[in-house]
Amino acid sequence: MTKDALDHYYEIVESLYDRSRQPLPAPPKGEFYSYSPAVSVIDRRGPQLWAKTGADTKAQEQLRETFRQIEFATELPSAVMTRIAEGHLDGQLADARMSDDPDADGLALHRRITEGNVELRDRLARTHGAKDAEELLGRAQRFVRSYPALAAILQQHGLGSRADIVEGIVGHVFSTGWR
């Protein structure tokens, strides 16, 4: 490489990386910053929920932190965590709307959970066989129960019976060999 070409290269590098800027400050001790797909869902859709519920800043940050901790602890794939966050916010928004008949809402949720469980077992049996499907479901249930925050989120709004969410958790348990 000629000296002129090398000088030109360094000019490009200097223009891309402004060397006069100070580096970002280090995060507080014991904390780190990372991208969180579930938190990005909350940041995108949260204002709609908070406008309806009147949640204060502390409650908003608590929800973000709960999802951040679940992601970090469980190492669930981003797509699964995104579906869980979307479903949770959908359920919270549905709860925030006033219903004329809460008993009918409860009955509809119970029916959705029952239908979701049947659909899920059928889909898993077709994919893995009946025996292996039940074994995988058992492993997935133990996985979820080992993370109380995740279990609490999945118990709300029937999320733990949604086939797309449970299949993602089953896939994670299967691929990681979690027992």
Secondary structure, DSSP 8 states (H G I E B T S, - for coil): --HHHHHHHHHHHHHHS-TTS-------TT------HHHHHHHHHHHHHHHHH---HHHHHHHHHHHHHHHHHH---HHHHHHHHHHHHHHHHHHHS--S-HHHHHHHHHHHHHHHHHHHHHHHHHHH-HHHHHHHHHHHHHHHHTSHHHHHHHHGGGGGG-HHHHHHHHHHHHHHT--
